[in-house]
Amino acid sequence: MKGFIEFIRKQGVVGLAIGFIVGAATGVVVNALVTDLINPIIGAIVGQGSLDTLTFTIGDAVFHYGHFIGILINFVIILAVVYLIFKVLRLERLDIEEEEE
């Protein structure tokens, strides 16, 4: 783990690119988790086939609030994963350690 942190610290742009790729891959996995598992479970609880089918209508306008809730769940899970990665790898302390050296 220490070698990985040193790599990120010293590589700059390359480390940023790797972080971007890992973040995008995490987004795809979380999106699949929300779409394929969480949405159907919540949909079953509220009596719908999927969370995406939850809507309400005002006049001629149809509001797909279930889809928005799914996207919001997706966003919160990605934020939690990124936060935990930074905490576990102690990446929030990189700048402080560089200043001390």
C-alpha positions as CSV (number, residue, x, y, z in Angstrom):
1,M,0.0,0.0,0.0
2,K,2.9,2.3,0.8
3,G,4.3,1.9,-2.7
4,F,0.9,2.7,-4.2
5,I,0.7,6.0,-2.2
6,E,4.2,6.9,-3.2
7,F,3.3,6.2,-6.9
8,I,0.3,8.5,-6.7
9,R,2.4,11.2,-4.9
10,K,5.2,11.2,-7.4
11,Q,3.5,10.5,-10.7
12,G,1.1,13.6,-10.7
13,V,-0.8,13.5,-13.9
14,V,-0.4,9.7,-14.5
15,G,-1.7,9.1,-11.0
16,L,-4.6,11.4,-11.7
17,A,-5.4,9.5,-14.9
18,I,-5.3,6.2,-13.0
19,G,-7.6,7.7,-10.3
20,F,-10.0,8.8,-13.0
21,I,-10.1,5.4,-14.6
22,V,-10.6,3.7,-11.3
23,G,-13.4,6.2,-10.4
24,A,-15.1,5.5,-13.8
25,A,-14.9,1.8,-13.2
26,T,-16.3,2.3,-9.7
27,G,-19.2,4.3,-11.2
28,V,-20.1,1.5,-13.6
29,V,-20.1,-1.1,-10.8
30,V,-22.2,1.1,-8.5
31,N,-24.6,1.9,-11.3
32,A,-25.1,-1.8,-12.0
33,L,-25.6,-2.4,-8.2
34,V,-28.3,0.3,-8.0
35,T,-30.0,-0.6,-11.3
36,D,-30.0,-4.4,-11.0
37,L,-30.3,-4.9,-7.2
38,I,-31.4,-1.8,-5.2
39,N,-34.0,-0.4,-7.6
40,P,-35.9,-3.7,-7.9
41,I,-35.8,-4.3,-4.1
42,I,-37.2,-0.8,-3.4
43,G,-39.7,-1.2,-6.2
44,A,-40.9,-4.4,-4.6
45,I,-41.2,-2.8,-1.3
46,V,-43.4,0.1,-2.7
47,G,-45.4,-2.3,-4.8
48,Q,-43.9,-1.5,-8.2
49,G,-41.7,-3.7,-10.5
50,S,-38.8,-1.2,-10.3
51,L,-37.9,2.1,-8.7
52,D,-37.7,3.5,-12.3
53,T,-41.4,3.1,-12.8
54,L,-42.4,5.4,-10.0
55,T,-44.0,8.5,-11.6
56,F,-46.6,11.2,-10.9
57,T,-48.5,13.4,-13.3
58,I,-49.5,17.0,-13.2
59,G,-51.6,17.9,-16.2
60,D,-49.8,16.5,-19.3
61,A,-46.4,16.4,-17.6
62,V,-45.1,13.1,-16.2
63,F,-42.4,13.3,-13.5
64,H,-40.2,10.2,-13.2
65,Y,-39.2,10.7,-9.6
66,G,-38.2,7.0,-9.2
67,H,-35.5,7.4,-11.8
68,F,-34.2,10.4,-9.9
69,I,-34.2,8.5,-6.6
70,G,-32.1,5.8,-8.3
71,I,-29.6,8.3,-9.6
72,L,-29.4,9.9,-6.1
73,I,-28.7,6.5,-4.5
74,N,-26.0,5.9,-7.1
75,F,-24.4,9.3,-6.4
76,V,-24.4,8.7,-2.6
77,I,-22.9,5.3,-2.9
78,I,-20.1,6.6,-5.2
79,L,-19.4,9.4,-2.7
80,A,-19.2,6.9,0.1
81,V,-16.8,4.7,-1.8
82,V,-14.5,7.6,-2.8
83,Y,-14.5,8.8,0.8
84,L,-13.7,5.4,2.2
85,I,-10.9,4.9,-0.4
86,F,-9.3,8.2,0.7
87,K,-9.6,7.3,4.3
88,V,-8.3,3.8,4.0
89,L,-5.3,4.9,1.8
90,R,-4.9,8.0,4.0
91,L,-4.6,10.1,0.8
92,E,-6.0,13.2,2.5
93,R,-2.7,13.4,4.3
94,L,-0.4,13.4,1.3
95,D,0.0,17.2,1.1
96,I,0.7,17.5,4.8
97,E,3.4,14.8,4.7
98,E,5.1,16.6,1.7
99,E,5.2,19.9,3.6
100,E,6.7,18.2,6.6
101,E,9.5,16.6,4.6
